[in-house]
Structures are given as C-alpha cells and as structure tokens.
Amino acid sequence: MSKLFSSIKVGPYEFSHRVVLAPLTRMRAEAGAIPGPLMAEYYAQRTSAGAFLIAEATIAAPDGNGYLGAPGLFDDSQIAGWRLVTDAVHAKGGTIFLQLYHAGRQSNAQLQPGGKRPVGASEVPHGGVAFTETGWVPNTPNRALETHEVADLVERFRTAAERAVGSGFDGVELHAANGYLFDQFLQDGSNKRTDKYGGSFENRARFLLEATRAVASVWGSNKVAVRLGPSGSFGDMSDSDPVGLFTYVASELAKLDLAYLHLIEPRILGNEDDVSRDRNLVATPMIRKVYSGTIISAGGFTRASAEEILSAGDADLVAFGRDFVSNPDLPERLRLNLPLNAYDRPSFFGGTEVGYIDYPFYSEEAEAL
C-alpha cells in the first residue's frame, strides 16, 4: 500500500493523496505585482481533483519584495489577479493556500519604495542577490527595523491575509524560511537586537508568533500554516543553537492548532542539493518529536524518499518543487511510476511561457513518441 497515495485531512480539507505543490518563486507576475492569465494557467495545469497547492511567495508589504516579477497582496489592486488563479484551481477541484512573505534584507534599493534601504532584524553584513530591472544585483545593506515598525508589519500581514480571503484562497502560509524577514528575526546570526525581539528564543520568535496569531484572527488557526527552514543557511543565515531554536519555535507553533507546519529539509540550499553539508542538522524527524500536528516536508524528494518519510511517521505530506515545475501532472506520474520530464533550470526565475506552461503532460508526451 502506498502511503503517498492514501487520503489525509489537513485542517478542514480532505485530500486523496499526499503530493503537494511546493511554493515556488517563478517571477511571472505582471506590472504592479499582479497575477495574470499566465499565472492562472500555470496553477490550473498543476491542479487535479483533490490536489493541494501552495502558491508562491507573495509580498505582504510594499517594502517586502526581493524579486522583480514576484506577485503581491499588499494592495487591493492585486486581488482580482489572484482571483483568476484561485478560480482556475477551484474549477478543477483543487485547494490552494497562499504563501505570504517579506524579503527583509534580501532585497535591493531598486525594489524599495522611493529607493530606500531594505529593512531587516539587525544591520549585519551579508551577501546574496536580488532580481531587479537591471538583472541579478547584490543586496543593498539594510537598516534595522525600529521596535514600533515590527508591530506595523504584523498588521501588514493581517491585512494581506484579509485580502487573501477576498482573493478566494483556502488558507494562508507564512514563509519563515530561506533567509527572509521572519527567519532573520529567528536566527541569531542575523538578529543582534536588544529589544523584546532579540536575545532569547522567546524574543526572537515573537515576531513570527505575533504575525501567525494575527493571520489566524482572520482565517481561524486551522487554515493557517508556517514554513520553517531549520538549519537553513541560504541568505547567509546561521544560528549558534539551531536545535534549541527550532525545537522551541516548533513547540510554540504546536500550541496554535495550525493546519500544518511546513519544513524544508536542510539538504536543500536555495534550489540546489547541498550534499556537502554536515548531516547532523535539524530536520523533520527532530521536529516531529515536539510537533504532533500535521507536517509537510519539502526538499529534493523522490517517490521513494517520500514514501520513506511518510511511512516513518516523520511527515504527513510531501511538497515537490522542481519536478512539479516540469511535470504538471506529477501526482499521476508518481502514482503510476511514469517517467518524468527533465526541468530547465535557466527558466525557473522569470521569463515567459517557456519553461513555465509548456511542459507536456504524459499523454501528450507519449503521443509525440
């Protein structure tokens, strides 16, 4: 019996299998960070009856972007575009959550209102690049958020969550991984604050927990989720005690009765397999010890490794990224053990329909042979 293709309940929703579309930054939004027909077609292609999709990282505040072409939901003008996407997914019987994010220091002044400096937890030198009208450019050194500004951002996430309701989504996930703003507050390599948002695990987790509760006040906790990247180093992230930090954060999130906790396996660095890293890292099995709720695990899974983590009970669903990019019918291909299309990495981030909505379904591919 395949665990991957057994039914499961996530929050109030029922799914016939456990293959999830991971939230994947594709940078195909139109001017104004507004989704258009191209994005609607992309998500519709990856929807089958009973499918669970997590939409890509979506900007929650005007100063929160790190990638030209990323979609937003910080303004009412963006609601109609997202409604195109959710209507397309629902028409095919799918369920779709929105992932909200703020890039924080992972940005460039070209992407900031008025060309201002990006914001972050603290002013700590770091590397990384942002995508702007002039291409991939180094991040602009950030300034540290004032204490009162953190509360303002919590409210930004709450109002973005309200817009997600109007956009037709089925739930909301907060992106607290990959070196973005929540992650910058969590990890002490980037958080050197001395106010109530710095120092102890409790203080560093405060921003994330406040925002999670704010979003839950709109949606109800069983339609809200959080994504973490324990031991993630993408974006020059580090922590002196990742085991202590992330088990604390997971145990606090466990008290909120969320729809799920979404974890990125530490073998993934950005969108690359990082096989050279020390294996003694915080991964899903460790978090499971303190989090008994629903867990989605992501990070370079194959069908075999997905079955393995599900059978062990360490995760309840598995999110697929790169293979879902290149195989719009991935759940069916995995179910029937069909061959997979190869993905085209150069077209991952930004561009046209090429490498986006032109990957063949298996039936089309078979007919061409």
N, C-alpha and C positions, 0 to 999 in steps of 0.2 A: 504494500500500500504506500502511495506517495504522500508524504506529509505536506509537500509543497502544493499539492492539488487536493487538499482537504479544506473544508469550509471553516470559517472563523468569523467571530464577531469583533468589531473594532468600534468602541463607543456604541452608538445606536445602530451601526450599519453592519450588514451581513455580507460576506464575500464568499464566493465559491472556490477561490484559490488564494494563495498567499504571495503571489508575484505582484510587486508594487512598482509603479513607475517612479523612480527617484527624482527629486527636484534637480533639474539640470539647467544651468545657465546657458542659454542659447543666443541671447542678444539679437532677437529679431523683432523687437517692438518698433512701432512707428514713432514719428515725431511726437514729443510730449510724453514719452514713455507709455504710449497707449498700445495695447494689443490690437492687432488687425486680423483680417481673414487668414493670412498665412499662419499665424499662431493658432487660430481656431482649427485649421486643417491639421496641423501637426498633432495637437492633442486628440482630435477626433480619430485620427489614424491609429492612435495607440490605445483606443478605448474599445473594449469588447464588453458584452453584457456581464455585469458583476465585477468589472475592473475597478481597481483603486489607483488613482493617480495623485501625485503631489506636484503641483505647479511650481515652476522655477522661482528662485529668489526674487522677491518683488519689493521695491523700495517703499519703506514705510514713512519716510520723512524727506522733505525737499533736499536736505544735505546728506542723504544716506546712500548715494549711488557711487559705485566703483567701476561701472562698465557702461559705456555708451551702447544703447540698444536694449538695456535691461528694462523690463516693464515696471510700472509703479502703481501704487494705490494710495498715494498721499494727497490726491486731488479728485474731486467729484468728476472731472472730465475723463478720468480713466475707467470709470465704472462700466460704461457702455461697451468698451472694447473687451473687458473681461467677461461681460455677459455673452458676447459672441462665443467665447471659449467654453464657458460653463454650459450654455445651451447646447453646443455641439456634443459635449461629453454626455450630458444627461439624455440627449436624444438617442444615444446608443446604449443607454442603460448603465453608464459608469458613475462613479463617485469621485469628486475631486476636492482636495484640500488646497488652500493657498499657503505658500511659504512666505512669510514676511521677514525682511532683513534690513539692517543698516550696516553699510560697509565700514563705518568708523574711519580709522586711519588708513584703511586700504583704499585710498582714493587719491585724486589729483585735483588741484585747484580749478582745472578746466571743467570739471564736473560739478563744481560747487556754485551755489547761488552767489552772484557777484564776484566770482573768482576768489572767494575766501579760502582760508586753510581748512582742510578736513578736521574733524573732531575725533577724539579718542579718549580712552580712560586716563592716560598719562602721556607726557611728552617723552617718549622713549624712541631713540633712533631705530629704524627698521628698514628692510628692503621691500621688494615687491613692486609690482607694476599695476597700473590701471589702464583701461582702454578708453581713449578719447577720440575726438575728431582727427587728431594727428597720429593715431595708432596707439600701440602699447608704449606707455611712458612711465618713468619712475613715479612712485607715490610722492606726493608733496608732504613734507614734515607737518605733522598735525599739532594742534593745540589741545590741551586738556579741557574736558567739559567742567564747567562750574557745577557745584552741587545742585543748585536750583534747576539747571538745564537738564539734569537727568530726569527729574520729575516731569519736565516738559516732554521729554522723549517717551516716557511711559504713556503719557496722554496721546502722543502721536500714534503709538502702536494701538491704543484703544480705538481711536477714530479710524485708523486704517482697517481694523477688524470690523467696525461698523460698515465701512464701505464694502468689505468682503461679503457681508450679508446681502447688501443691495446688488452685488455682482453675481449672486447665485451660487456661491461656493457652498460646500457641505461642511467645512471646518477650516481651521487655521493652524498652521505650524510655525513656531518661532525658530529662526535659524540662529543657533548659539554655537556654531562651529566655524571651522575654516578661517579663523583669524579675524572674523568680523566683530562688530561692536560688543555684543554680549560676551563673546569669547575673550575680547580684550579686557573686559572687566573681570572675568573669571580667573584668568591665569596671571600669576604674579610676575611673569617675565615682561608683561605689558602693563600691569596695574601696580603703580607705586603710590597710590593715593593715601592720604592720611585722614580723610573724612569718613563718613559712615559707609562709603562704597569701597573702601580699601582696607587691606590688612588681613583680617581673619577670613576663613572660609565663609562665614555668615555674612560678612560685609561685602565680599566680592561677589557673592551670589545674589545679593539684594536686588540689584537692577533687574536681572533676569526673572526673579521670582515676582517682583512688583509688576513687571510687564505681563507675565503669564497670568497673574490674577486679574489684571486689567482686561486682558483679552477674554478671559473666562467670564468676566462680568457681562460681556456682550453675548458670548456664544453658549455659555454653560461649559463646565470643565470637560465633559465627555465628548466635546467637539473641538478640543484644543490639544495641541501636541508641542513638543520641544525637540529640536535636533541638537545633539552634542557630538563633539569630536574628541573624545578622551585621548590624551597623548598626541593630539594633532599638532604638527609643527608648521603647517602651511601658513604663510604670512609672518614668519619669524616668531611663532608662538612657542612658549615654554612655561613650565611651572616647576617649582622646586619640590613639590609633593603631589604629583598628578593622581596617585592612588587615593590619597586623603581627600583631595579636592573633589574629584569626580564622583567618588562614592558618597561624599556629603551632598553634592548637588543632586544626584540621583535619588538619594533617600528623602530629600526635601521635596522634590518633584513627586515622589511616590505618594505624598500626603494630599496631593491636589486632585486625585482621581481623574487623570488626563485620559484622552483617547488612546494615546500611546507615547512612548519615548523612542526617538529615532537616533540610532547610534552609528557613527562612521567608524569602521574598523581601522585601527592605526596603521595597517599596512598600506593604506592609500594616502599619498601626499599630493594634494591637489587632484589632478586627474591621472596621476601616474602611479603604477605599482611601485612601492618603495621597499623592495625586498631586502635592502641592505640594513634596515633599521633593527635595533635590538628587539628581540621578540618579547622581552619582559616589559610589556606595555599594557596600559589599561584598555581592555577590550570587552566585548559584550558579555562573555562568561563571568567576568568580575563584577560588572554592573548588575547582572542578574541576581547576585547574592543579596543586593539591597533594594532591588526593584522587582516586585512580583507582578506588576501590571503588564500590559501588552508592550512588547518591544519589537521594533523594526530594526533590522541590521542591514547596513549597506557597506559596500567596499569590495569590488572585484569578484563577486560571487559567480560561480558556475552552477549548473543544476546540481551537480554532485555535492559541492560545498554548501549549497543552500539546504539541501536535504539533510546534510550532516548537522548543521547548527540548529535546524528545526527539530530534528529527532533528539538532539541532546537537551532540548528544552531551554536553551540559552536565548533564543529569539522566537518570535511567533510569526513574523512575516519577514520577507527579504526584499529589499529595494534594489533594482537593477538600473544601471545607468548607461554605460557605453553600448552594451548590447541592445538596450531598448532604443537608443538613438538609431541604430542601423537595422533594427528588426521591429517594425511597428506591430507585428503580430507575435511578439516574443512569447507571451504566455502559451499560445498554441504550439509554437515551435518547441518550447521546453516540454510541454505535456507529451508531445508525440516524438520527442528526441529527433527533431528535424535539424538539418544543418543551418548554421547562422550566417547571415550576411556579415562581411567584414565592415568595420566602421572606418570612416575617413576623418582622421583627427584634425587636419587643417580646416575643416568646415565646422568644427564644433562651436566656435565662438564668433558669432556674427556672420553676415553674408545674406544670401538669397535663399531660394527654394532648394538649391543644390546642397546635398548633404543634410537636408532638413526634412523635406516631404517627398523626396524622390527615391527613397529606399523601397525596393519591391517587397510585397507580401509573398509568402511562399508559393501560392498558387500562380501568381504572375511570373515568379522566377522559374517555376517548373515548366510552365508553358513556353518560356523562351528557350528552353534547352532542346 
